């Protein structure tokens, strides 16, 4: 259908007036609405939007829900900081183990089996890490010393024995030297062989004659 406008009913050479409002849009601009099915409420969503086309296009393909996007509300981490989590498979419970840890990296690295052993002198009050029936605890060197000194089990570490060298070794062994238990034999005060070698490693506390049936006191150290 064709409608001919003849200059009456609000149509003038200056344009179209609907009521008291003049229509300033061109035909091309009005044709932009051709095919639009949005409601007034939907179009009003754009009221006040200052985003550029490029900024709106960032959302192209986003499938996150509002709740999922709100997770980022208040996040101040940088991309580099978030990328630290890349590849992390720990659970929340495993990560929470670190909650309250004040240990430094250097202190944790002391547990590394490849850490070099030092020669720091021990003194009363120093601590030792002990596996107490499956629970790791710190105890003092005095506690260890007391335990080592009160063991009465035969051949136990820390116990003493009267031992001799039943076979020649080529040289005498002076006090302070460690000797394998397999090279020794128990003896009595008459220097008679007791007949058995002890286990472990023993430290000479007196003097061992090589191949001579003379016993001396040794302490098991390992």
C-alpha positions as CSV (number, residue, x, y, z in Angstrom):
1,X,0.0,0.0,0.0
2,X,1.3,3.5,-0.9
3,X,0.3,6.5,1.3
4,X,0.6,9.9,-0.3
5,X,1.3,12.8,2.0
6,X,0.0,16.1,0.6
7,X,1.2,18.6,3.2
8,X,-1.8,18.2,5.6
9,X,-2.2,16.3,8.8
10,X,1.2,17.4,10.3
11,X,3.2,16.9,7.1
12,X,5.1,19.9,6.0
13,X,8.1,20.6,3.8
14,X,10.2,20.7,7.0
15,X,9.4,17.1,7.9
16,X,6.9,15.0,9.8
17,X,5.4,16.2,13.1
18,X,3.6,13.7,15.3
19,X,1.6,15.6,17.8
20,X,3.9,18.4,18.8
21,X,7.1,16.4,18.3
22,X,9.0,16.8,15.0
23,X,10.5,13.7,13.6
24,X,14.2,14.5,12.8
25,X,15.3,11.0,11.8
26,X,16.0,10.2,8.2
27,X,14.4,7.4,6.4
28,X,17.7,5.4,6.6
29,X,17.8,5.9,10.4
30,X,14.1,4.9,10.8
31,X,14.9,1.8,8.7
32,X,17.4,0.6,11.3
33,X,14.4,-0.5,13.3
34,X,13.2,-2.7,10.5
35,X,13.0,-6.2,11.9
36,X,13.6,-5.2,15.5
37,X,11.6,-7.3,17.9
38,X,13.0,-5.9,21.2
39,X,10.6,-4.4,23.7
40,X,11.0,-0.9,25.1
41,X,12.3,-2.5,28.4
42,X,14.9,-4.4,26.5
43,X,16.0,-1.4,24.5
44,X,16.2,0.6,27.8
45,X,18.9,-1.7,29.0
46,X,21.2,0.3,26.7
47,X,20.2,3.6,28.5
48,X,23.4,5.0,29.9
49,X,25.8,2.4,28.4
50,X,29.1,4.0,27.6
51,X,30.9,0.8,26.5
52,X,32.4,0.7,23.1
53,X,31.6,-1.9,20.5
54,X,35.0,-3.5,21.2
55,X,34.3,-3.6,24.9
56,X,31.0,-5.2,24.4
57,X,32.5,-7.7,22.0
58,X,34.7,-9.0,24.9
59,X,31.5,-10.7,26.1
60,X,31.1,-12.6,22.7
61,X,31.1,-16.3,23.5
62,X,30.9,-15.9,27.3
63,X,28.8,-18.6,28.8
64,X,29.4,-17.8,32.5
65,X,26.5,-17.2,34.7
66,X,26.1,-14.1,36.8
67,X,27.1,-16.1,39.9
68,X,30.2,-17.3,38.2
69,X,31.2,-13.8,37.1
70,X,30.5,-12.5,40.6
71,X,33.3,-14.8,41.9
72,X,35.7,-12.2,40.4
73,X,34.0,-9.4,42.4
74,X,36.8,-7.9,44.6
75,X,39.6,-9.9,43.1
76,X,42.8,-7.9,43.0
77,X,45.2,-10.6,41.9
78,X,47.2,-10.0,38.7
79,X,47.2,-12.5,35.8
80,X,50.7,-13.5,36.8
81,X,49.5,-14.2,40.4
82,X,46.6,-16.3,39.2
83,X,48.8,-18.2,36.9
84,X,50.7,-19.5,39.9
85,X,47.8,-21.9,40.3
86,X,48.3,-23.3,36.8
87,X,48.8,-27.0,37.2
88,X,48.1,-27.1,40.9
89,X,46.3,-30.4,41.8
90,X,46.3,-30.0,45.6
91,X,42.9,-30.1,47.4
92,X,41.7,-27.3,49.7
93,X,42.5,-29.5,52.7
94,X,46.1,-30.1,51.4
95,X,46.6,-26.4,50.8
96,X,45.2,-25.6,54.3
97,X,48.1,-27.6,55.8
98,X,50.2,-24.4,55.1
99,X,47.8,-22.3,57.2
100,X,49.8,-20.9,60.1
101,X,53.1,-22.2,58.9
102,X,55.9,-19.8,59.9
103,X,58.8,-22.0,58.7
104,X,61.2,-20.5,56.1
105,X,62.1,-22.3,52.9
106,X,65.6,-22.8,54.3
107,X,64.2,-24.5,57.4
108,X,62.0,-26.8,55.4
109,X,65.0,-27.7,53.2
110,X,66.8,-29.1,56.2
111,X,64.5,-32.1,55.9
112,X,65.8,-32.8,52.4
113,X,67.8,-36.0,52.5
114,X,70.5,-34.5,50.3
115,X,71.2,-31.7,52.8
116,X,74.8,-31.6,53.8
117,X,75.5,-32.6,57.4
118,X,77.1,-30.1,59.7
119,X,79.3,-30.3,62.7
120,X,77.4,-28.0,65.0
121,X,78.2,-28.8,68.6
122,X,75.3,-30.1,70.7
123,X,74.4,-28.5,74.0
124,X,71.7,-28.9,76.6
125,X,68.6,-27.3,75.3
126,X,69.2,-28.1,71.7
127,X,66.3,-29.9,70.0
128,X,66.0,-33.1,67.9
129,X,63.2,-34.1,65.6
130,X,61.7,-37.4,66.7
131,X,59.1,-39.7,65.1
132,X,57.0,-40.5,68.1
133,X,54.9,-43.5,67.0
134,X,54.0,-41.8,63.8
135,X,53.7,-38.2,65.1
136,X,56.7,-35.8,64.5
137,X,57.8,-34.1,67.7
138,X,60.7,-32.0,69.0
139,X,62.6,-33.2,72.0
140,X,65.8,-32.1,73.7
141,X,69.2,-33.7,73.4
142,X,69.0,-34.3,77.2
143,X,66.0,-36.6,76.7
144,X,67.8,-38.5,74.0
145,X,70.9,-38.8,76.2
146,X,68.8,-40.1,79.1
147,X,67.2,-42.7,76.9
148,X,70.5,-43.8,75.4
149,X,72.1,-44.0,78.8
150,X,69.3,-46.0,80.5
151,X,68.9,-48.9,78.0
152,X,69.7,-52.3,79.5
153,X,69.1,-54.5,76.5
154,X,72.1,-56.4,75.4
155,X,73.8,-54.9,72.4
156,X,71.5,-51.9,72.5
157,X,72.9,-48.6,71.2
158,X,74.4,-46.7,74.2
159,X,75.3,-49.8,76.1
160,X,78.8,-50.9,77.1
161,X,80.5,-54.2,76.6
162,X,83.8,-55.9,77.5
163,X,85.1,-57.0,74.2
164,X,88.4,-58.1,72.5
165,X,89.9,-58.6,69.1
166,X,90.1,-62.4,68.6
167,X,92.1,-62.1,65.4
168,X,95.2,-60.0,64.5
169,X,94.4,-56.8,62.7
170,X,98.0,-55.7,62.0
171,X,97.8,-52.8,64.5
172,X,96.5,-51.9,67.9
173,X,93.3,-49.8,68.2
174,X,93.3,-46.7,70.4
175,X,90.5,-45.2,72.4
176,X,87.9,-43.2,70.4
177,X,88.1,-45.4,67.3
178,X,84.9,-47.1,65.9
179,X,85.1,-50.8,65.3
180,X,82.6,-53.1,63.6
181,X,80.9,-55.5,66.0
182,X,81.6,-58.4,63.6
183,X,85.4,-57.9,64.4
184,X,84.9,-58.3,68.1
185,X,83.9,-60.9,70.6
186,X,82.5,-60.7,74.1
187,X,84.9,-61.8,76.8
188,X,85.0,-62.2,80.6
189,X,87.3,-60.6,83.1
190,X,89.8,-63.4,82.6
191,X,89.9,-62.4,78.9
192,X,88.2,-65.7,77.8
193,X,86.1,-65.6,74.7
194,X,82.4,-65.4,75.3
195,X,81.9,-66.9,71.9
196,X,79.8,-64.4,70.0
197,X,80.2,-61.1,68.1
198,X,77.9,-58.2,68.9
199,X,75.9,-56.3,66.2
200,X,76.4,-52.7,65.2
201,X,79.3,-50.4,65.5
202,X,81.3,-49.9,68.7
203,X,83.6,-47.2,70.0
204,X,86.7,-48.1,71.9
205,X,86.8,-46.6,75.4
206,X,90.1,-48.1,76.4
207,X,92.8,-49.8,74.3
208,X,92.6,-52.9,72.1
209,X,95.7,-55.0,71.5
210,X,95.7,-56.5,68.0
211,X,95.2,-60.2,68.2
212,X,95.9,-60.4,71.9
213,X,93.3,-61.8,74.3
214,X,93.0,-58.7,76.3
215,X,89.6,-57.2,76.6
216,X,88.6,-53.6,77.0
217,X,85.4,-51.6,77.3
218,X,83.5,-50.4,74.2
219,X,80.2,-48.6,73.8
220,X,77.8,-49.3,71.0
221,X,77.3,-46.1,68.9
222,X,75.3,-47.5,66.0
